[in-house]
Amino acid sequence: MKELAEIWSELLGLPPDEIPHDVGFLRLGGDSVLAVRMSALVRKRLGVALALSDVRVETTLGELAELVKRRASGEPAARALPITVTPRPDSHAEFPLLPLQQGYFVGQQDGWELSYDSAHYYLDYALIGVDGDEAADALADAIERLAAHQPTLRARVTSDGRQHVLPADAPAAVPQIRVYDLREADAEEIAAVLRDVRQEMSTSGPDPTRGPGLDVRLTLLPGDEGRLHLGLSLLTFDGWSSSVLSRDLLTFVADWNAALPPLEIHFGDYVTSLADLPATEAWQADRDWWWSRLDTLPAPPALPLAADPQEVRPVTMGNREHRWSAESWAALRQQCTRRGVTPSTAMLTAFGVVLARWAGHRRMLLNSLQLNRLPLHPDVQRVVGAFAATMLLPLDLDPKATFAELATAVQATSGEHAAHNLITGVEIGRELARRRGSWRPVGPVVFQSVLGVDAAMGGRPPEDAGPLGRVIAADYFHQLRTPQVAIEVRCFELGSAMVAVFSLVEELFDPDRVAAAFAEFVALVDGLADGSGWDRVPGLPGAADPGSADGLRLGLLPEPAVRHREGPPSDNLEQAVADVFEELLEVPVLDRGADFFGLGGDSLLAVRAVVRLAKEVGMSVPVREFLADSTVAGVALAVRSRLGDQR
């Protein structure tokens, strides 16, 4: 019990002898992210592996002690995963993309509506006290040491959708920094250069299919100031990894002699070990749980649209942003603790209420981004990689409930669905799309919260960056490009403050309605922080589900009618397409109306089919056209249209 109390003390900032044994982790200030960190610390310090479903935010210290005692005595976890992560014999061998990586990869091939040629996140922030003569060399040295410590910085993705890590001494393996020395420039030149750098790095991000997945640049400014620019490919790094990367990088920059504890495993080792996951009882139970519920899942919120997503070619996503002061953020956390919900749940519920009012109905399907780092090894939390996964989350908001009651119900629903996280949202979405006969994204509205990540990582990121001076994280600029997403809310901490951002495809929505929705969201959260909003009934629409569509609405968009006469392939071209289907899917393909996805294909295999077809017939079909009509006859027709043959 003493060791567990010390872990809680470290995570919650409470004296260990003042932590009651019968009060839940959440009531003491914990949250779901800290619960993941707690599980990792229990494994590291006590040698006891806990399943994610074992550690709930409502768990008391006494309950946790009893659970640890049972696990230490050999009692198996209810969802024990008999998987061991060990270093691979060949650390440079190829390994598969995880499901969300596959989605980003296909998006970069223009496979989806709302695609980008690079799925990435761009960020720059201010530096003061920069040593202009030493900063560039210190940053370059830090990147080289970081690439040795975290091999994912040297990751590449092949044209057919696999990944590998280059040797450290391979040409261009390590990201190279670029420096803009503007120490003698005037204000006009500085503004122009910063504008151009931001435009370039926002719209043309790092792409591990062609080079490093990380782009690092440094601008030196007058008065010993500067800006650090970071472009991170979503194919390579998730949100947790970007925080790990930033912390490790600043540690190396601050001290030429700094050394981090070595990692026993790396991302490729973890991904390779997951090949055994589908054979486990836990994975099969999760699949059965999700599959039994797919036919009852609601549609996405039917938000009115200004354009069909199929016709839009976005360049970047627009942002609407609000920052809550340290006092407001502290007040919100206290209110959440009193009500027994996490701050992330409160923000998710507020987002759900706003969406319901905007869409005109109360039942909706959201997409939530999850950390998804299975506790298979003590080093998993310290490794950089694209671990993240989506989770489909249905909301059914009671129009008679107070906000507190809605939040409690949302937390229960979210916890129940997160407990079946071995099947990712991408995999569930594929099956849901197949059942619905849809090729459009099933979860284009996203919620993402990393509130609590700083505490889970042991504290705030370092501000001292040696020759780079001091980091002013509050002075930042950022842009996001995420395929298949129409709109998402992102919530994160910024020092002692909290920030929420609506990132959206501007071309899809009426700007006045977006502004109104964001204002509603901010007002709701303000009411939660001051305590006035919890006992109010928010005023939700009477309709549970969307009615008949009046104009274009998300989730109610028309699907293309695909009709082909059945029968055997009608000519050599259709036979060539059928042969490629057979080769990749390992099933007989005898009908020209056979659908690639109905036969068991997925979006990554579709990209491979496109590559294979180009070799066989001498013509490349755009991935989007393949996905729009993925039958043998439809793909053959797309090839003919490219050849100028409309037969």
N, C-alpha and C positions, 0 to 999 in steps of 0.2 A: 504493500500500500504506500509506503514511504516513497519508493521510486516513482510510482504513478503520480503521487501528489507533486513531486518535483517537476515532472513533465507538464502537468497542468499549470503549475506555477510559472514555468517558463513561457508557456503559450498564452496564458491569460493575464500575466503580470500581477498575480496575487501571491501573498506569502503562503507557502505550502501548508503551514499549520493553521491557516484560516480558511482553508477550502473545505466546505462541508461535504460529508460523504453521501448525503441524500438529496443534493440539488443538482439538476441536470447541467451538462456542459454548456448548453445554449443559455440557460438562465444566468450563468456566470460570465457570459460575454463571448462564448465560443460561437463558431459557425461551421458550415460544412467543409470549407477549405481548411480550417484549423483542425477539423476532425481527421482529415487525410494526413495532415502533418503529425497529429497525435499517433495515428496508426504506424507511421514510419518510425517515429521515435521509440515506440514500444518494441518494434521489431529490432531496431538497432541496439537499444540499451538492455532489453530484457530477453532478446532472442526468441520472442513469441510473435508468430505471424498471425495477424488478424485480417479477416476478409473485410472488404469495404462495407458489406451489409451488417457486419458485427458492430461497427462503430457508428452509432447514430448521434445526432446532435442532442437528443434528449437523454442520452446515457448519463448516469450519475457516476461519481468516483467509486462508490461501493459496488455498483453493477459492473463497472469496468474491471475492478480488482477481482471479482468473482469470475468474470469471463476469462481474464488472463490466467487465473489459477487453473481453470478447466482446460484451457488450451495447452498450458505448460505440462499438465498431467497426461497429455496425449489424446484428449478428446478432440475429434476432428471438427473443423468448422463446417457449418451447414452448407457452405458453398466453397469448400476447399478446392483449390485448383492444383492438381498434381503436375505443376509445370515448374521447371527449374531454368533460370536464365544463367547461362555460362558463356564465356568468351568463345567465339567461333574459331575453328582452326585457321581459317583464312579471313582475316579482318577486312580484306578488300573484295571479297566475293559478293556477287549481286544478291539482293534480297528483295522481296516484294514491297510494293506500296501498300500502306494501310488504306482502309476504305475512304476516309476523307481526303487523303493524298490523291487517291484515284480520281475523286470528284474534281479536285483542283487541276489535276493533270489534263483531264478531258476538257475542262473549261478553257485551258490554255490552247487547246486545239480548235476553239470556237465550236465546241460540241453542244453547248447548252445555250438557251436564250440567256441573256445577261452574262455573256462571257467576256473575258479580258485576255490579252495575249500574255499577261503575267499576273498571277494572283499573288499580291504582296501587300505589305504594310510599310508605310514610310513615316519616319519620325525624325525631327531635329529639335534640339534643345540648346539653351544658352549656356555659355561657360564664361566665368570671370576669373581674373588672376592668371591668365594663360601665359606660360613661358613660350613666346613665339619661336625661339631658337631651338627649343628642345621638344616641343609638343608633337610635331610630326614624327620624329624618330621614335619617341616613346610610344605613340599610338601604333606605328608599324610593328615595332617589336612586340607589343602586347597582342596584336592580332596573330602574329606568328606563334607565340607561345600558347595562345588560346586555341589555335587550330591543332596544336599538338595535344592539348588537354582534352578538347572536345572535337573528335574527328568529324562530326556532322558538318563542321564548317568546310570540310573538303568533299562534301557529298555531291554526287551528280545523278541525274535521272536519264535513263536511256530513252530512245525514241519509241520503244514498245512498252514503256511504263514499268521499268524496274529501276532500282537504285543501288548505288555502290559508293564506296569511299576511296578517293585517290590516295596513293602514298604521299607522305608529306613532302617528298622531294620531286614529285611529278610536276611538269610545267604548268604553271597557273593554278596549281591546286589550292594554294592559300590566297584568300582575298587580298587584293592590293588596295591601299588607301589612295585617295586623291586629295590634294591640298589646294585651296584657293587662298592665296596670300593677299589680303586686302588691307593690310595694316597701314598702307599709305594712301588708300583710296578715299574719295569723298563720299558723302551720303548718297548721292545719286547713283554712283557706280555700285556701291554696296547693295542698294535696293535692287538694282537690275540683276546683279549676279545671283543674289539670294532667290529672286523670283525665277530666274532661269534654272537654277539648280533644283529648286523645289518642283518646278514644272517637269523637268526631265526625270527626276527620281520618283515622282508621283505617278507618272504616266508610262514609264518604261522601267519596270522594276527588275531586280535580279532574277535570273531564270536558271535553275540548276540543270536544265536540259542543254544549256549552252555554256555555262560557266558557274562561278560560285553563287550560292543562294543568298549571300550576304554582300551588300554594297556599303562601304564605310568611307565617308569623306569628312574633311575638316576645313572649316573656314576660319581664317585668322583675321581678326578685326582690330581697328584702332583701340587704344586704351587697354591693351591686354585682355581683350574680350575675344569671344569666338563662338562658333556653333559646331556641334557634332551632328552629322547627318547619318542616319541608318536606314537602309532598305533591307527588309527581311522577306524572303520568299515564304509563302504559306505552305509550299511544298516541302519546306525544310524545317521551319520553325513554327511552333505554336505559341500562344500567349505566355504560358508558364516558361517556355524555353527562352523567349525574348528577355524575360526578367532574369533568368539564370545567366544568360549570355552577357547582359549589361553589367551585372554584378561582377562576374568573372573578369570581364574586360577592364572595368575600372580598377579592380584589384591589381591586375597586371600593370596597368598604366601608372598607378600611383607608386609602385615599387618595382624597380628593375629586377630585384632579387626575390620577388614574391613567388611562393610555390603553393599551389592548392593541393589538398589531399587527392591522390590518384583515384581514378574511377576504375572499378573492377570490371564493369560492363559498359557497353555503348549501345546506341540506338539500334544498330543492326543486330546485335545479340538479342535484344528484347523482341524485335519484330520477328526474327527467325523462330524464337521460342513459341510465338503465338500460333505457329502452324499446328501445334498439338491441341489448341483450344477447342475446335469443333468436336473432338473426340471425348470431351469431358461431359459428365452428367450435368454440371452447372450450365454449360453453354447450351446444351440441348433443352434444358428446362427453361432457360431464358428465351430461346427461339420459340418454343411451344407457347410460352406466356404471351409473347408479342403477336405471334401468328393468330392466336385465338381472339385477339382484339382488333385486328386490322380492319375488319369489315364494319366495325362500329366507330372508327375514328372519324372525327368531323373534318371538314375542309378547312383550308386556311381562311383567315379573316377576309371577307369579301370587300376589300378596300376599293373604292372607285379609282379608276385609272384614267390618265390622260392619253395613254398610248398602249398598244399591245406590246408586251415585253419581247415578243418575237421580232418586232420591227425596230427595236431600239438597239443601238450600238454604243453603250456608255463608255466614257473614257476614264472617269474616276467617280467615286461616290461623294455626294455632298454631305456636309455635316451641319447639324444643329446641336449646340453644346451649351451646357449650364454647369457652373461650378458652385457647390455648396461650401460655405466657410467651415473652418474647423469646429466652430461652436455648433453650427447646424448639423454637421455630420456626427458629432459626439451626441447631440440630443437625439438624433434619429436612431443611433445605436442603442441608446438607453431605452427609448420607446419600444424598439423591437424586442429587447430583452424582457421588458415588462410584459409584452404581449405574447412572448414565447414563439416568435418567428425570427428567422434570420433577416439581416438587411437585404440580402439578395432576393429573398422571397417577397419582401415588401416592394422592392423595385419591380419585380416580375408581375406582381399583382397590379401595381399601378399601370404598368404597360398594358396588361390585359384589359383593364377597365377602359383605357384610352382607345385601344383597338376596337373594343366592342361598340363604343359610342360612334367611332368613325365608320365602322363597317355596318352597323345597324343590327347586329345579332350577338348572342352571348356565348355560343358554343363555337370553338375554333381550335385549329391545330397550329401550334407554334413549334419552332425549331430552337433548341437550346444547345449552346456549345459547352462541352464538358471537358475537364482535364483528362480523364480517362487513362491515368497512369496506374495500371494494376499493380498492387503491392507484391510483386514477384521477386524483388531484390532490394536490399537497403539503399542502393545507389540510384534507383529509378527516379527519385525526385531531383537528383543533381545532374541528370543527363539531358543534353540538348537534343531535340528531335521533334518531329511532327506527330506527337502522341495523340493530340486532341481528336475528339469525335463529337458528332452531333447526337442529340437525343430528341426524338419527337415527343411533344408534350401536349396532350389535349387539355383544354380549359373548358369548364362548364360553370359559368358564373351565375350564382343565385341572385335574382333581381331583388329579393327581399332582405338579403344579408347585409350586415354592416361591413365596412372595409376590414375590420379585424377578423370577422368570421370568414370573409372571402380569403384573406391571407392564410388563415389556418388551414382552410380546405386546399388551397393551392400548394401549401407546403406538404401536406399529406400526399397529394397527387404526385408532386415532383419527387418526393422521397420514394414512393412506391415504384415509379418508373425508373428512377436512378438505381434502384436495387436490382434491376434486370439489365445491367449495362454491358453484358458480354456480347450482346448483339447491338451494333452501332446504328445510329439513325440513318446513315447512308444505306446500309444493308436493308433496313426496314423500309426505307423509302423506295428502294428498287422493287421490293415485293408489292408494296402498296400501289405503286404506279402500274405494275403489271396487272394487278387485280382490277384497277380502275380503267385500264386501257388508255393511260395517259402518258405522254412523253414530256409534259411540262413538270417543273419542279414541284414536289408535294409540300415542301416546307420553306417557302420563300420569305417568311417573316421570322426573324431570329432574335433571341434574347441571349445576351452574353454578360456575365458578371464575374469579375475577378476580385471582388471585394474580399478582403482578408488575406490576399496573397502575400502582402508584405509581412504580416504577422506569421503566416505559415512558413515563410522563408527565414524567419528569425529576426526580423526587424526591417526598417526602411533601407532602401539602396544606399550605398555610400555616396557622399557628396564630394569628398576629397578625391581628386583625380591627378595628383602629382603635377607634372608639367602641363596637364590640361587645365589646371586650376580647380575651380569649384563648380559643380554642376548646379544649375538653376532649373530644376525640373519643371517648375511652374510656368516657365517661359518656353512654350513648345509650339510646334506646328505638326500636324499629322494628316495622313490620307490613307484610305483603305480601298482595296479592290478585291471583292469576294464574289466568285461566280455563283449564279443561281439565286442570289439574295436581292430582293426588292427593297427591303428595309430592315434594319436591326437597331436595337438599343444596346449600347455598351456601357457598363458601369465599372469604374475603377477608382482607386484611391490615388491622390496626388499629395504626398506628404501627409499632412493632417487634414486635408480637405477631401471632398468626394466630387467626382465628375460623372455626368451622364451625357452620352452622345447619341443622337439619332443619325446613323449613316444610311443613306438611301440613294437610289437611282433617281436623280432629279427629274429626268425626262418622263417618269411614270406618273407623277403626282402633281396635283394643283398646289402651287407653293403656298397659297393662303391657307389651304386646309392643313398642310404640313405644319405651318407656323401655329395654327390653332391647336393642333394635336400636341405639339411639343409644349405649348404654354399650359395646356391642361395637365400634362404629365408633371411639369415643374410644380404647378400649384398643388397637385395631389401629394407630391413628396414633401413640399413645404408644410402641408397640413399634418403629415405624419411626423415630421420633425418637431413641430410645436405641440403635438398631441391632439389637435382639434379634429383630425380627419379619421381617426380610428373607429369611432362609434357612429359615424355617419353612414347612411345608406347611399352609395355613390350615384344611383340613378342610372340604371342600365336599361338597354332596349328591352321591349317586351318579347321580341322574337328570339327564339333559341337559335334557329338556323337561318341562313340567308334565304330570302324569297326569290322571285324571278328577277333576273338581272336587268337593270335599267342602265344600259350602256356597258362599257367595259369594266369588269370587276375581277379582282384577284381571286383565283380559285374557281371562277365561273367562266373562264375563257374557253372559246371553242377549240376543239381538237380537230386536226385534219382528218378527213374521211379517207381511209385507205381501203381500197377495194381492188382485188386482183382475182382473175379467174383461176380456180384451183386446177391442179393437174401437174404432171411432170414438167421440169424445166423445158421451155419452148425452143431454146436454141443454145448454141455453144456458150454465149455470154452468161445466160442464166445458169447453165451447168457449171461454169467456172465459179460463179458466186456460190452456188450450192456446195461445191467442193471445198471452198475456203471455210464456209460455215461448218462443214463436217470435220475439217482438219482441226479447227480451233475448239469446237464444242464436243467433239468425239461422240457424236450421235449421227445416225443416218438422216440425210435431208433429201426427201424424195418429192416434195411438193413445192411449187413455185410460190405458193402463198405462205410457206413456213416463215415464221417470224424469229429473228435472231434472239430476241429476249425471251420469247415464249419457249425457245429451245434450251434456255438456261444461260444465255449470254448476259454480260453486263457491260457497262460503259467502257471499262478498260479493255475488255476483249474486243469491243467495237473498234477502238483505235487500232488494235493489232490487226483486225480484219481489214481496215482501210489500208494499212501499210502492206499487208499481204496481197490485197487485190491490186494495188498499184504495180506490184511486181508481176502479177499474173496477166493482167490485161493492159498494162501500160498506161493507165489513167487513174489519177488519184481523185477519190470522191470526198468532198468536205465532210467532216465528221457530223456536222449538224444535219446535212442531207441524209446521211446514213441513219441517224437517229430518228429523223422525221418519218421515214418509211423503211423500216428495217427488215422487210420481207425480201426473199430472194428476187422476186419480180421487181420490187421497188428499188432495191440497190442496183439491179441491172439497168433499170430505167434511168437512174441517176447517172450511171456510167455513159449510157447512150446520149443523154442530153449534153454531157461534157464533150462527147465526140461529135456532136452536131447531128446525131441520128435520133429522130423523134419517134421511131417506130414503136 
